[in-house]
């Protein structure tokens, strides 16, 4: 499984990731390929990438005209590379709308910075914070309980 995480607003508030979130990401990386997407507003992407031992991808909105489209194109590239893997994406903002809509499972994080309504409506699951969202993957019975019909 591939996990795509939006940085600011989703896993970080004002560019800072809580220790509890770092711990969960480090646990998940043992079992899954993880990517962080960011426009790198706070200039912390490289440090976060090194600290967490995961791949950071800087979103080039100039190339695609918007962050929303750029993130969707990155999703397509990851899907091509990992053809047989399911993709779970986490986000909260307007620029995450297509990412969550087109991932196999889109998880919208309410978090401290709020949530764009269209992103919420294009997600499969909504969680109150990133730790709860990551726990859905770490404790898979929670995820099964959430998505079963």
C-alpha positions, 0 to 999 in steps of 0.5 A, spaced: 500 500 500 502 507 498 500 512 503 500 519 500 500 525 505 499 532 504 504 536 509 501 543 511 494 543 514 494 535 514 500 532 518 503 539 520 500 545 523 504 552 521 510 547 518 510 543 525 509 536 525 507 533 532 511 528 535 505 523 536 504 524 528 512 522 527 511 516 531 505 513 527 509 515 520 515 512 522 511 505 524 507 505 518 513 506 513 516 499 516 510 496 512 508 501 507 511 506 502 510 513 504 510 520 500 509 527 503 507 532 498 508 539 499 509 546 496 514 547 502 511 553 504 515 553 510 522 550 507 521 544 512 520 539 506 527 536 506 528 536 513 522 532 514 523 527 509 530 526 512 527 525 519 522 521 518 525 517 512 520 518 507 520 521 500 518 528 500 515 531 493 515 538 492 509 540 488 510 544 482 504 548 481 507 553 476 508 547 471 501 545 472 497 551 473 495 549 480 497 545 486 490 541 486 492 539 479 499 538 480 498 533 486 493 529 482 498 529 476 503 526 482 498 521 484 497 519 477 505 518 476 505 514 483 500 510 480 503 508 474 510 506 478 506 502 483 501 499 479 499 493 483 498 497 490 492 501 493 493 508 494 491 512 501 491 519 500 490 524 506 489 531 505 484 537 508 485 543 503 482 545 496 489 543 493 487 536 496 480 535 493 482 531 486 488 527 490 482 525 495 477 524 490 482 519 485 486 515 490 483 508 492 481 511 499 481 519 500 481 521 508 480 528 509 483 531 516 479 536 519 485 538 524 487 545 526 487 549 520 480 546 518 477 543 511 475 545 504 468 543 504 469 540 497 475 536 499 471 533 505 465 532 500 470 528 495 473 524 500 471 517 503 472 518 510 473 524 515 477 524 521 478 529 526 485 529 526 491 526 523 493 521 528 486 518 528 487 517 520 493 514 521 491 509 526 485 507 521 491 504 518 495 502 524 489 498 527 486 495 521 480 493 524 478 500 525 478 501 518 474 495 516 469 497 521 469 504 518 468 502 511 464 496 511 457 496 509 
